[in-house]
Amino acid sequence: MLHLGHIKQLAKEVGFDLCGVTKCRHFEEDRAFLEGWIREGFASSLDYLKRNIDLRADASLMVEGAKSVIVCGVAYKNFISEGYPEGHNAKIASYACTTDYHTTIKQMLFELSARLKESVPTLSGRCFVDSAPIFEKRYAVEAGLGWIGRQSLLVTPEFGTFVLLGEIVITEECDHYDKPLVSVGCGECRRCVDACPNGAVKERHIDTSRCISCATIERQGEGEKAPLHGWIFGCDECQTVCPYNRKAPYFHNPKFAPLFNPIERTPDREEFKTTPMTRRFRE
């Protein structure tokens, strides 16, 4: 059996800012919401969201004998997260100005998993960073890291929405588990809804056919040409205005420092080839 305090201490030592642990479970309500969202056409051409819904609803289907889910987060807010000057073109989401988080966080999860196995040799499981269908934001909520905001992102009390997540689904139980936060949330604030220039932000979900981030990252179908408003990769519009983000500190982990300054100039291919932007421009 693993000890919650020990897990969190190791997570901190390998560079995570947040860590919570919850039981592996089936999320029927979230599954029903996703299916309804897809039926309403909000997924647009994001076909991968329409597949493997059974797996998304129950992580134990991806790891036989799964008992627990360790959810880890890294804060990445930087000076780019504060917003761009009015009229600036070639805007890039602040997370995409750093080394590709998929690689960085996966390495950190592997290190955490290896260190946990030192204390519990029988432990087995899998690490995920956007690499498999899993309701990661729901697991983050259940693990006490935050809540789902109106812009559909995880909002954390300390770091706002500028947080990147990774999970380890494991076959061991924990001595006790974290609980969801209470008496916190977005209240009546609708800044993120009002800030989206395309009206993509609905009530805790996104119309991806209007979303600038989807338009600049994903392949779109005919008729899905959302105005980009100067963005060339991702979009931070709904995040920049969030009150929790305004007071959030900058990144702590040096691995998430920006590699260039897009406010001064557009990076060349050599500069962005190790960032998440390779997903869009690799061809």
N, C-alpha and C positions, 0 to 999 in steps of 0.2 A: 504493500500500500504506500502511496505517495503522500507527502505532507504538504499542505497548501503553502505554508510559510517557506518551506524549502524551495518549492517550485518558483515562487515569486522572487526569492533572493537570487537564484541562479539566472532567472530571466533578466534581472537588473544587471547582473554581472556580465552577461553577454551583450548588453547594450539596448535592451528594450526599456521603454518608458512606462509601459502599461502591461499588466498581466492579470488575467483572471481565469478561473477554472470553473467549469460547469459540467453537469452530467450530459452525456450523449443522449439525445432524445429525438422523438418524431415531432415535427412542427406542422400539424395539420392546418391550423389557421393560416400560417404563412403560405403554405402550399395553395390553399384555396384562393388567397389574395393574388398570388402569382398567376394562377390559371385565369382568374377574372381579368387581371391586367392585360394578359396576352389576348384574351378574347376581345377586349375593347380596342385592340390594335395599338396599344402604347409601346409594344416591343418593336414595332416597325420591322426593319430588316435584320434585327439582331436574332438570327435564327438559333444561335447557341443557347439562348435563354429559354427556348421552347423545347429543348431536349433535356433528358435526364432529370425530369422533375421529381421522380421518386428518390433519386440520390440526393437532390437538394434538400428534400424534406426530412431526410434521415441519414446522417453521416455514418451510422453504424453499417449501412449497406456498402460503404467503401472500405471499412476496416472490420474484418470479422472479429467479433468479441469486444468491440469498442465499448468502453465504459465512461470515458471522460474526454472533454475537449479543453485543451489549453489554448486560450486566445491571447495573443501578444500584439502590442501596438508600439509603433515608433512615431514620435512627433517630428514633423518635417517643416514647420513654418519657417520661412526665411524672408528676406527683404522683398522678394518678388511677390510674396503672398499678400503684401500690403496693397497691391494694385498698381496699375499702369497709369501714366499720365494721360489725360484726356486726348483722344484722337490718335493715340499710339497704335500703329499696325504691327503685325508680326508678333502678337502676344502669345506667350507659352505658359501653360499652367505651371505653378511653382514646383509641384512634385516632379515634373518632367525635366527640370533643369538640374537634376542630380543623377548620380549613378543609378541605373535601373534597379528599382526596389525589389523586383522579383528575385533577382540574383542575390542582392544583399540580405534581404530578410530570410530567404531560403537558407542561406549559409548560417545565419544566426539561429534559425530553428534547428538545423542539424546539430549545431554545437550544443544547444540547450538539451536536445534529445539525448545526445551522447553523454552529457553530464548527469542527466537523470538516470540513465542506465547504469551508471557507476554505483548508484545507491539501490536501484531495483533492477538487477540483471535480467529478470524475466519480462521487463517492459518491452512492448512492441507497438508500432503505430505508423502513421504517415504524416508528413509535413505538407502543408498546402499554402501557396501564395498565389491566388488567382489561377491555380493550376487544376482545379477540379470543381465540380458543382457542389457548393456548400453554402448554406445560409449564414455566411460569416458575420454579418451585422446582427442577426438575431442571436447567434451564439455570444457575440460580444455584449449584447444587452443582458442576456441571461447570466453572463459572467461578471456583471456589475461594472462594466467599463463606461457605459453611457446609455443613450437612448436614440431612437430614430427621429431625426428632425424632419421638418416640413420639406426639405430638399432631398429627402430620402437617404441622407448620409448619417453615419454614426456621429453623434455629438458627445464629446467628453467634457466634463466640468473643467478640467485643467487645460487641455490642449485644443478644445473646440473640435472642428472637423478636420483639421490638418493632421490626420493620423492615418498611417498605413498599417494594415492588419496582416497577420499570419496565424495559422492554427496548427496544432499538433493533436490529431485524434489518436488516443491511446487506449490500450486494453487494460489499464490498471485503474482502480478506484482511488479516490482521494479521501483523506481522513475527514475533511469537510469541504464544502463548496461555497463559492461566492454567491451572493444574492443580487438580484436586480436593484438598481438605485430607486429610491422613492423620494417624492417631494421635489423633483427636479424636472426640467423639461423646457420647451420653447414658450410655454404660456400662450399669450395672444400675439407674440411677435410674428410678423409676416415679411420681414425684410428680404429674406431669400426669394420669396414668391415674387415680390415687387421688383427685385433687382434683375431677374432674368429677362434679357431684352427680347427673347422670342416667346415668352410665356410658356416655357417647357416645364416649369416647376408647378406641380399641382399640390394636392394635400397629401404629403408624405409619399408621393410617387412622381415619376418623370414621364413625360411624353417624349420618347426618344427621337421621334421624327422631327422635333423642334429643338432638341438639345444640341448646343454648340459642341460640347465635348464629344458626343457620339458622332457628329458630322465631321469632325476633324480627326477622329481616331478609327472609327469603324467604317467598313464599306457600306455604302448606302444604296438603296434601290432607286428606281426611277421615281421622281416626284418628291424625293426626300432631300431637297437642297435647302437646308436651313441657313438663313443669313449668318455669317460668321462674326461680324462686328469686329474685325481686326484680329481674331484669334486664328492661329495656324496649328496649334496642338493643345487639346484640352480647353478648359475654361474654369476660371475661379470666381466668376461674377457672383454666384449665390453664396460663396464662402467668404469673400472679402467683407461683406456687409454684416455677417453674423456677429452679434455682440460677444459671444464666447470666443470667437476668433480674434476680435479686436484686442482682447486682454490676454490672449494666449502667448506664452513665451516662444522664443525662437528654438530651433532644434538643439538638442543636447548632444546627440551622437554625431561625431565628425564625419561619419560615412555618408551623412545626408546633407552635406554642405553643397551649395550650388557650384556647378562646374563652369558657369559662364553667366554673364549679365545680359539678358535679352532686352533690357531697357536701353542699354547703350548701343547694341547692335545685334543683328540676327546671327546666330551661330552657324558655322559651316559644318559640313558632314563629319569632319574629323572630330569636332567637339561634341556632336550629339550621338555619335555611333555607340557610346556606352550608356546612353540614357534610354528611358522608355520610348522615346520618339522613333527608335529603330522599328518599332511595330508598324508604324505608318509609312516610313520612308525606305524600308529595306529593299524594296523593288526599284 
